[in-house]
Amino acid sequence: MGIRGEEVRLMSETSIALWDSLVGEFVRGATPSDFFRPGVDRVALIQGALKLPGGKNRAAAVALLQKMSLEEKQSLFPELIHLARSVHGPTGAVREIILSLPREWVLERIDAQVEAILRNEEYDDYWMFLELYEKLDLRGPCSSPAELPVRQMQQSRNSA
């Protein structure tokens, strides 16, 4: 996440105005119909919106993402995986979106996404991905949090 000025440069002024309008509607409980009108690049809009600071931006993005087409959700899979690692925020909704995708499609792609994130070896990331892998009924990066130190030692030995 960055500061709004940096993210604004990633989104056009039209996209920013549309997004701000959509968030306003979302906060008021209205259905943001402009989001689903023809010609709106929903994937790019959600990608930009997820980089904006503030929980209401993320909450609105995830709520809208739930209503997007399968193809659009699949295009946002890397963003979904990054959101699924978050201890705070709409993790449950994000996991439900991931679980709604075709299982075989997810299985073909999830390891590459997760492994790239786990290179930073953040304990919370391991924990959150372990929970996601359990929901997918998989053995993920480690089968239990207790395996984490053992896995790290094995990786250290292998890279030496």
TORPA-4810 file (N, C-alpha, C, O; in nm, 3 decimals):
<nodes>
NODE_1_0.084_-0.117_0.000_0.000_0.000_0.000_0.088_0.124_0.000_0.196_0.125_0.060_M
NODE_2_0.045_0.223_-0.065_0.122_0.346_-0.072_0.037_0.464_-0.033_-0.076_0.451_0.013_G
NODE_3_0.095_0.579_-0.054_0.018_0.699_-0.027_-0.065_0.733_-0.150_-0.028_0.698_-0.262_I
NODE_4_-0.175_0.799_-0.129_-0.271_0.823_-0.238_-0.207_0.892_-0.358_-0.241_0.859_-0.472_R
NODE_5_-0.117_0.985_-0.338_-0.054_1.055_-0.449_0.017_0.961_-0.545_0.011_0.979_-0.666_G
NODE_6_0.085_0.859_-0.489_0.155_0.762_-0.574_0.055_0.677_-0.653_0.075_0.653_-0.772_E
NODE_7_-0.051_0.633_-0.588_-0.148_0.548_-0.653_-0.231_0.624_-0.756_-0.273_0.567_-0.857_E
NODE_8_-0.254_0.752_-0.730_-0.331_0.833_-0.823_-0.261_0.834_-0.958_-0.327_0.832_-1.062_V
NODE_9_-0.129_0.838_-0.958_-0.056_0.839_-1.084_-0.077_0.709_-1.161_-0.061_0.707_-1.283_R
NODE_10_-0.112_0.601_-1.093_-0.135_0.473_-1.158_-0.275_0.463_-1.218_-0.300_0.377_-1.302_L
NODE_11_-0.364_0.550_-1.177_-0.501_0.550_-1.226_-0.526_0.681_-1.299_-0.476_0.785_-1.259_M
NODE_12_-0.604_0.675_-1.406_-0.639_0.798_-1.478_-0.732_0.882_-1.391_-0.791_0.833_-1.296_S
NODE_13_-0.743_1.009_-1.426_-0.834_1.097_-1.351_-0.978_1.047_-1.361_-1.054_1.056_-1.265_E
NODE_14_-1.013_0.994_-1.477_-1.148_0.939_-1.493_-1.168_0.820_-1.401_-1.273_0.807_-1.337_T
NODE_15_-1.067_0.733_-1.393_-1.076_0.616_-1.305_-1.085_0.658_-1.159_-1.161_0.599_-1.082_S
NODE_16_-1.008_0.758_-1.121_-1.011_0.806_-0.982_-1.149_0.862_-0.949_-1.204_0.834_-0.843_I
NODE_17_-1.203_0.942_-1.039_-1.336_1.000_-1.015_-1.441_0.890_-1.006_-1.528_0.894_-0.920_A
NODE_18_-1.434_0.793_-1.096_-1.528_0.680_-1.093_-1.513_0.604_-0.962_-1.612_0.570_-0.897_L
NODE_19_-1.388_0.576_-0.924_-1.365_0.499_-0.802_-1.418_0.574_-0.680_-1.485_0.515_-0.595_W
NODE_20_-1.388_0.702_-0.670_-1.435_0.781_-0.556_-1.588_0.780_-0.549_-1.646_0.773_-0.440_D
NODE_21_-1.653_0.787_-0.664_-1.799_0.781_-0.670_-1.849_0.643_-0.624_-1.946_0.634_-0.548_S
NODE_22_-1.783_0.537_-0.669_-1.821_0.401_-0.632_-1.806_0.378_-0.482_-1.892_0.318_-0.418_L
NODE_23_-1.696_0.426_-0.426_-1.674_0.411_-0.281_-1.781_0.487_-0.204_-1.832_0.438_-0.104_V
NODE_24_-1.815_0.607_-0.250_-1.921_0.685_-0.185_-2.052_0.609_-0.185_-2.122_0.605_-0.084_G
NODE_25_-2.086_0.548_-0.299_-2.209_0.468_-0.308_-2.201_0.347_-0.215_-2.297_0.314_-0.146_E
NODE_26_-2.085_0.282_-0.214_-2.065_0.164_-0.129_-2.083_0.200_0.018_-2.151_0.129_0.092_F
NODE_27_-2.023_0.311_0.061_-2.032_0.354_0.200_-2.178_0.385_0.237_-2.220_0.359_0.350_V
NODE_28_-2.255_0.440_0.143_-2.397_0.470_0.168_-2.485_0.346_0.157_-2.605_0.353_0.187_R
NODE_29_-2.429_0.235_0.115_-2.507_0.111_0.103_-2.576_0.095_-0.031_-2.657_0.004_-0.048_G
NODE_30_-2.546_0.181_-0.126_-2.608_0.174_-0.259_-2.529_0.077_-0.347_-2.411_0.051_-0.322_A
NODE_31_-2.594_0.023_-0.448_-2.527_-0.063_-0.544_-2.458_0.023_-0.649_-2.524_0.098_-0.720_T
NODE_32_-2.327_0.013_-0.660_-2.253_0.095_-0.756_-2.272_0.045_-0.900_-2.192_-0.035_-0.948_P
NODE_33_-2.375_0.092_-0.967_-2.409_0.043_-1.100_-2.311_0.088_-1.207_-2.293_0.017_-1.307_S
NODE_34_-2.246_0.203_-1.189_-2.150_0.250_-1.289_-2.034_0.153_-1.308_-1.973_0.148_-1.415_D
NODE_35_-2.002_0.077_-1.205_-1.891_-0.017_-1.211_-1.914_-0.123_-1.318_-1.819_-0.169_-1.382_F
NODE_36_-2.039_-0.162_-1.337_-2.070_-0.272_-1.429_-2.118_-0.225_-1.566_-2.161_-0.307_-1.647_F
NODE_37_-2.109_-0.096_-1.593_-2.151_-0.047_-1.724_-2.047_-0.089_-1.828_-1.930_-0.107_-1.795_R
NODE_38_-2.089_-0.105_-1.954_-1.994_-0.142_-2.060_-1.883_-0.038_-2.074_-1.905_0.082_-2.057_P
NODE_39_-1.765_-0.087_-2.106_-1.651_0.002_-2.128_-1.567_0.030_-2.005_-1.461_0.092_-2.017_G
NODE_40_-1.611_-0.013_-1.888_-1.533_0.007_-1.767_-1.432_-0.106_-1.755_-1.469_-0.223_-1.757_V
NODE_41_-1.306_-0.072_-1.742_-1.201_-0.172_-1.721_-1.199_-0.205_-1.572_-1.120_-0.149_-1.495_D
NODE_42_-1.286_-0.297_-1.533_-1.303_-0.331_-1.392_-1.175_-0.388_-1.330_-1.143_-0.360_-1.215_R
NODE_43_-1.103_-0.469_-1.407_-0.981_-0.530_-1.354_-0.880_-0.422_-1.320_-0.824_-0.421_-1.210_V
NODE_44_-0.855_-0.331_-1.412_-0.759_-0.223_-1.387_-0.805_-0.133_-1.272_-0.724_-0.088_-1.191_A
NODE_45_-0.935_-0.107_-1.266_-0.989_-0.023_-1.161_-0.968_-0.087_-1.024_-0.927_-0.020_-0.929_L
NODE_46_-0.995_-0.216_-1.013_-0.975_-0.287_-0.886_-0.826_-0.295_-0.852_-0.789_-0.276_-0.736_I
NODE_47_-0.742_-0.321_-0.951_-0.598_-0.325_-0.924_-0.550_-0.192_-0.867_-0.474_-0.191_-0.770_Q
NODE_48_-0.593_-0.083_-0.925_-0.554_0.049_-0.874_-0.614_0.077_-0.738_-0.548_0.130_-0.649_G
NODE_49_-0.740_0.041_-0.722_-0.810_0.069_-0.596_-0.748_-0.006_-0.479_-0.745_0.046_-0.367_A
NODE_50_-0.701_-0.127_-0.503_-0.641_-0.205_-0.394_-0.509_-0.146_-0.346_-0.461_-0.180_-0.238_L
NODE_51_-0.452_-0.058_-0.424_-0.328_0.009_-0.383_-0.353_0.139_-0.309_-0.261_0.200_-0.255_K
NODE_52_-0.478_0.181_-0.306_-0.512_0.304_-0.235_-0.518_0.279_-0.085_-0.560_0.172_-0.042_L
NODE_53_-0.477_0.376_-0.005_-0.485_0.358_0.140_-0.630_0.365_0.187_-0.716_0.423_0.121_P
NODE_54_-0.654_0.306_0.299_-0.787_0.316_0.361_-0.868_0.189_0.347_-0.879_0.132_0.238_G
NODE_55_-0.923_0.146_0.457_-1.002_0.024_0.460_-1.126_0.030_0.374_-1.170_-0.073_0.322_G
NODE_56_-1.185_0.150_0.358_-1.307_0.157_0.279_-1.278_0.129_0.132_-1.363_0.074_0.061_K
NODE_57_-1.159_0.167_0.083_-1.121_0.136_-0.055_-1.110_-0.015_-0.074_-1.161_-0.070_-0.171_N
NODE_58_-1.042_-0.081_0.019_-1.025_-0.226_0.010_-1.159_-0.297_0.026_-1.188_-0.391_-0.047_R
NODE_59_-1.240_-0.253_0.120_-1.370_-0.317_0.142_-1.459_-0.302_0.019_-1.526_-0.398_-0.021_A
NODE_60_-1.460_-0.183_-0.041_-1.541_-0.163_-0.161_-1.488_-0.247_-0.276_-1.566_-0.307_-0.350_A
NODE_61_-1.356_-0.253_-0.291_-1.297_-0.333_-0.399_-1.333_-0.480_-0.385_-1.369_-0.545_-0.483_A
NODE_62_-1.323_-0.533_-0.264_-1.355_-0.675_-0.243_-1.503_-0.701_-0.264_-1.541_-0.801_-0.324_V
NODE_63_-1.587_-0.612_-0.216_-1.732_-0.629_-0.236_-1.767_-0.629_-0.384_-1.849_-0.709_-0.428_A
NODE_64_-1.706_-0.541_-0.461_-1.732_-0.537_-0.605_-1.670_-0.658_-0.675_-1.729_-0.714_-0.768_L
NODE_65_-1.554_-0.697_-0.629_-1.486_-0.812_-0.687_-1.573_-0.939_-0.676_-1.572_-1.023_-0.765_L
NODE_66_-1.646_-0.951_-0.567_-1.733_-1.067_-0.548_-1.838_-1.078_-0.658_-1.886_-1.188_-0.687_Q
NODE_67_-1.874_-0.967_-0.719_-1.981_-0.964_-0.819_-1.926_-0.967_-0.963_-2.003_-0.965_-1.059_K
NODE_68_-1.795_-0.970_-0.976_-1.734_-0.967_-1.108_-1.741_-1.105_-1.174_-1.770_-1.205_-1.108_M
NODE_69_-1.714_-1.108_-1.303_-1.719_-1.234_-1.377_-1.603_-1.325_-1.337_-1.505_-1.281_-1.278_S
NODE_70_-1.617_-1.451_-1.369_-1.513_-1.548_-1.340_-1.380_-1.506_-1.404_-1.275_-1.512_-1.340_L
NODE_71_-1.385_-1.465_-1.528_-1.263_-1.425_-1.599_-1.197_-1.305_-1.532_-1.074_-1.299_-1.523_E
NODE_72_-1.275_-1.210_-1.486_-1.220_-1.094_-1.418_-1.157_-1.134_-1.285_-1.050_-1.085_-1.249_E
NODE_73_-1.223_-1.222_-1.212_-1.167_-1.270_-1.086_-1.035_-1.343_-1.111_-0.940_-1.326_-1.035_K
NODE_74_-1.031_-1.424_-1.216_-0.908_-1.496_-1.247_-0.796_-1.398_-1.284_-0.680_-1.422_-1.249_Q
NODE_75_-0.828_-1.292_-1.352_-0.728_-1.190_-1.386_-0.672_-1.123_-1.262_-0.559_-1.075_-1.262_S
NODE_76_-0.750_-1.121_-1.156_-0.709_-1.058_-1.030_-0.655_-1.158_-0.929_-0.640_-1.125_-0.811_L
NODE_77_-0.625_-1.279_-0.972_-0.576_-1.384_-0.882_-0.452_-1.341_-0.803_-0.447_-1.363_-0.682_F
NODE_78_-0.350_-1.280_-0.866_-0.235_-1.236_-0.786_-0.274_-1.139_-0.674_-0.221_-1.147_-0.563_P
NODE_79_-0.365_-1.048_-0.704_-0.410_-0.953_-0.602_-0.489_-1.026_-0.492_-0.476_-0.993_-0.374_E
NODE_80_-0.568_-1.124_-0.532_-0.644_-1.202_-0.433_-0.549_-1.276_-0.338_-0.572_-1.280_-0.218_L
NODE_81_-0.444_-1.334_-0.393_-0.348_-1.406_-0.309_-0.280_-1.309_-0.213_-0.261_-1.342_-0.096_I
NODE_82_-0.243_-1.192_-0.259_-0.183_-1.093_-0.168_-0.281_-1.053_-0.059_-0.241_-1.037_0.057_H
NODE_83_-0.407_-1.036_-0.092_-0.507_-1.001_0.009_-0.531_-1.116_0.106_-0.559_-1.093_0.224_L
NODE_84_-0.520_-1.239_0.059_-0.546_-1.356_0.144_-0.442_-1.371_0.253_-0.466_-1.443_0.351_A
NODE_85_-0.329_-1.307_0.240_-0.223_-1.319_0.341_-0.242_-1.219_0.455_-0.172_-1.227_0.556_R
NODE_86_-0.334_-1.127_0.439_-0.354_-1.021_0.537_-0.423_-1.072_0.662_-0.527_-1.138_0.655_S
NODE_87_-0.365_-1.041_0.776_-0.425_-1.079_0.903_-0.547_-0.991_0.930_-0.643_-1.035_0.994_V
NODE_88_-0.543_-0.867_0.882_-0.652_-0.773_0.903_-0.720_-0.746_0.769_-0.658_-0.757_0.664_H
NODE_89_-0.845_-0.712_0.775_-0.916_-0.680_0.652_-1.014_-0.789_0.612_-1.049_-0.874_0.694_G
NODE_90_-1.057_-0.786_0.489_-1.164_-0.877_0.444_-1.112_-1.015_0.402_-1.148_-1.065_0.295_P
NODE_91_-1.029_-1.076_0.486_-0.965_-1.203_0.452_-1.068_-1.312_0.422_-1.051_-1.387_0.326_T
NODE_92_-1.172_-1.321_0.501_-1.274_-1.424_0.478_-1.340_-1.410_0.342_-1.358_-1.509_0.271_G
NODE_93_-1.376_-1.288_0.305_-1.439_-1.263_0.175_-1.342_-1.296_0.062_-1.382_-1.352_-0.040_A
NODE_94_-1.215_-1.261_0.079_-1.115_-1.289_-0.023_-1.098_-1.439_-0.040_-1.091_-1.489_-0.153_V
NODE_95_-1.092_-1.511_0.070_-1.080_-1.657_0.062_-1.201_-1.718_-0.009_-1.186_-1.811_-0.087_R
NODE_96_-1.318_-1.666_0.018_-1.439_-1.717_-0.048_-1.431_-1.693_-0.199_-1.474_-1.778_-0.277_E
NODE_97_-1.377_-1.579_-0.240_-1.361_-1.553_-0.383_-1.265_-1.655_-0.443_-1.292_-1.711_-0.549_I
NODE_98_-1.152_-1.678_-0.376_-1.055_-1.776_-0.424_-1.119_-1.914_-0.432_-1.100_-1.985_-0.531_I
NODE_99_-1.193_-1.952_-0.329_-1.257_-2.084_-0.328_-1.368_-2.097_-0.432_-1.406_-2.208_-0.468_L
NODE_100_-1.420_-1.983_-0.481_-1.524_-1.987_-0.584_-1.466_-2.010_-0.723_-1.540_-2.042_-0.817_S
NODE_101_-1.335_-1.993_-0.737_-1.271_-2.015_-0.866_-1.259_-2.165_-0.892_-1.257_-2.244_-0.798_L
NODE_102_-1.250_-2.205_-1.017_-1.234_-2.348_-1.046_-1.112_-2.405_-0.974_-1.001_-2.354_-0.987_P
NODE_103_-1.135_-2.510_-0.898_-1.030_-2.564_-0.811_-0.903_-2.601_-0.887_-0.793_-2.564_-0.844_R
NODE_104_-0.916_-2.671_-0.997_-0.797_-2.711_-1.074_-0.721_-2.589_-1.124_-0.597_-2.589_-1.125_E
NODE_105_-0.792_-2.487_-1.165_-0.729_-2.364_-1.212_-0.647_-2.302_-1.098_-0.534_-2.259_-1.119_W
NODE_106_-0.705_-2.298_-0.978_-0.636_-2.243_-0.861_-0.512_-2.327_-0.829_-0.404_-2.273_-0.805_V
NODE_107_-0.528_-2.458_-0.829_-0.417_-2.547_-0.794_-0.300_-2.532_-0.890_-0.184_-2.547_-0.849_L
NODE_108_-0.327_-2.503_-1.015_-0.221_-2.485_-1.114_-0.142_-2.356_-1.092_-0.031_-2.343_-1.142_E
NODE_109_-0.198_-2.261_-1.018_-0.137_-2.129_-1.008_-0.097_-2.085_-0.867_-0.013_-1.997_-0.851_R
NODE_110_-0.156_-2.145_-0.767_-0.139_-2.090_-0.632_0.003_-2.102_-0.580_0.052_-2.008_-0.516_I
NODE_111_0.071_-2.213_-0.605_0.204_-2.230_-0.548_0.301_-2.122_-0.594_0.377_-2.069_-0.514_D
NODE_112_0.299_-2.089_-0.722_0.389_-1.985_-0.773_0.363_-1.851_-0.705_0.457_-1.779_-0.672_A
NODE_113_0.237_-1.818_-0.684_0.203_-1.691_-0.619_0.246_-1.691_-0.472_0.305_-1.594_-0.424_Q
NODE_114_0.217_-1.800_-0.403_0.249_-1.809_-0.260_0.400_-1.813_-0.238_0.452_-1.745_-0.150_V
NODE_115_0.469_-1.893_-0.318_0.614_-1.904_-0.300_0.684_-1.770_-0.319_0.779_-1.739_-0.248_E
NODE_116_0.638_-1.690_-0.414_0.698_-1.559_-0.435_0.682_-1.470_-0.312_0.773_-1.394_-0.277_A
NODE_117_0.570_-1.480_-0.246_0.545_-1.399_-0.126_0.625_-1.453_-0.008_0.678_-1.375_0.072_I
NODE_118_0.634_-1.585_0.004_0.701_-1.645_0.119_0.853_-1.630_0.114_0.921_-1.662_0.212_L
NODE_119_0.907_-1.584_0.006_1.052_-1.560_0.000_1.096_-1.460_0.106_1.212_-1.460_0.149_R
NODE_120_1.003_-1.375_0.150_1.034_-1.277_0.254_1.024_-1.336_0.393_1.061_-1.271_0.491_N
NODE_121_0.974_-1.459_0.404_0.969_-1.535_0.529_0.901_-1.462_0.644_0.955_-1.459_0.755_E
NODE_122_0.786_-1.404_0.619_0.708_-1.343_0.726_0.621_-1.451_0.789_0.546_-1.520_0.719_E
NODE_123_0.630_-1.467_0.920_0.557_-1.573_0.988_0.406_-1.563_0.964_0.340_-1.664_0.939_Y
NODE_124_0.352_-1.440_0.970_0.208_-1.423_0.948_0.167_-1.470_0.809_0.057_-1.524_0.792_D
NODE_125_0.254_-1.451_0.710_0.222_-1.497_0.575_0.210_-1.650_0.573_0.116_-1.704_0.514_D
NODE_126_0.305_-1.719_0.636_0.298_-1.865_0.642_0.166_-1.909_0.707_0.096_-1.997_0.657_Y
NODE_127_0.135_-1.845_0.817_0.015_-1.881_0.892_-0.112_-1.860_0.809_-0.198_-1.948_0.804_W
NODE_128_-0.123_-1.745_0.746_-0.243_-1.715_0.668_-0.254_-1.806_0.546_-0.364_-1.849_0.510_M
NODE_129_-0.141_-1.835_0.481_-0.146_-1.925_0.365_-0.174_-2.069_0.408_-0.239_-2.144_0.335_F
NODE_130_-0.125_-2.107_0.525_-0.157_-2.240_0.575_-0.308_-2.255_0.590_-0.365_-2.358_0.553_L
NODE_131_-0.373_-2.153_0.644_-0.518_-2.157_0.658_-0.587_-2.165_0.522_-0.685_-2.238_0.506_E
NODE_132_-0.537_-2.090_0.423_-0.596_-2.094_0.289_-0.576_-2.233_0.227_-0.669_-2.288_0.169_L
NODE_133_-0.456_-2.289_0.239_-0.430_-2.422_0.186_-0.520_-2.526_0.252_-0.567_-2.619_0.186_Y
NODE_134_-0.544_-2.511_0.381_-0.635_-2.604_0.450_-0.775_-2.595_0.391_-0.842_-2.697_0.373_E
NODE_135_-0.820_-2.474_0.360_-0.952_-2.458_0.298_-0.956_-2.520_0.159_-1.059_-2.570_0.115_K
NODE_136_-0.843_-2.516_0.090_-0.833_-2.579_-0.042_-0.807_-2.729_-0.031_-0.804_-2.800_-0.131_L
NODE_137_-0.787_-2.776_0.094_-0.758_-2.916_0.122_-0.626_-2.957_0.059_-0.617_-3.058_-0.009_D
NODE_138_-0.524_-2.877_0.085_-0.391_-2.901_0.032_-0.288_-2.897_0.143_-0.312_-2.839_0.249_L
NODE_139_-0.177_-2.958_0.118_-0.060_-2.936_0.204_0.017_-2.824_0.139_0.068_-2.839_0.028_R
NODE_140_0.025_-2.714_0.205_0.085_-2.596_0.147_0.232_-2.583_0.177_0.304_-2.683_0.183_G
NODE_141_0.277_-2.461_0.195_0.418_-2.433_0.218_0.473_-2.506_0.339_0.592_-2.538_0.343_P
NODE_142_0.390_-2.533_0.437_0.424_-2.620_0.549_0.290_-2.673_0.600_0.188_-2.606_0.589_C
NODE_143_0.292_-2.792_0.654_0.163_-2.851_0.692_0.114_-2.805_0.828_-0.002_-2.826_0.862_S
NODE_144_0.200_-2.743_0.907_0.156_-2.686_1.033_0.251_-2.574_1.071_0.366_-2.573_1.027_S
NODE_145_0.205_-2.479_1.150_0.295_-2.370_1.191_0.419_-2.422_1.263_0.523_-2.358_1.259_P
NODE_146_0.408_-2.540_1.328_0.524_-2.596_1.398_0.634_-2.636_1.301_0.751_-2.642_1.339_A
NODE_147_0.599_-2.664_1.176_0.699_-2.703_1.076_0.779_-2.584_1.024_0.883_-2.603_0.961_E
NODE_148_0.732_-2.464_1.049_0.796_-2.345_0.993_0.945_-2.338_1.025_1.024_-2.323_0.932_L
NODE_149_0.989_-2.348_1.152_1.133_-2.339_1.180_1.211_-2.452_1.112_1.323_-2.430_1.066_P
NODE_150_1.154_-2.573_1.107_1.221_-2.685_1.042_1.239_-2.657_0.894_1.346_-2.679_0.839_V
NODE_151_1.134_-2.608_0.830_1.142_-2.575_0.687_1.247_-2.468_0.661_1.323_-2.479_0.565_R
NODE_152_1.253_-2.366_0.745_1.351_-2.259_0.727_1.493_-2.313_0.741_1.582_-2.274_0.665_Q
NODE_153_1.516_-2.402_0.838_1.649_-2.460_0.855_1.687_-2.544_0.734_1.802_-2.540_0.689_M
NODE_154_1.591_-2.622_0.681_1.618_-2.705_0.564_1.653_-2.616_0.444_1.746_-2.647_0.370_Q
NODE_155_1.580_-2.508_0.426_1.608_-2.418_0.315_1.744_-2.352_0.330_1.816_-2.335_0.231_Q
NODE_156_1.782_-2.317_0.451_1.911_-2.255_0.476_2.024_-2.352_0.442_2.123_-2.313_0.380_S
NODE_157_2.008_-2.480_0.482_2.109_-2.581_0.452_2.120_-2.604_0.301_2.230_-2.619_0.248_R
NODE_158_2.005_-2.608_0.233_2.004_-2.634_0.090_2.066_-2.521_0.010_2.124_-2.544_-0.096_N
NODE_159_2.054_-2.398_0.059_2.107_-2.285_-0.016_2.254_-2.258_0.017_2.319_-2.178_-0.050_S
NODE_160_2.307_-2.323_0.119_2.447_-2.302_0.159_2.543_-2.381_0.074_2.664_-2.374_0.094_A
</nodes>
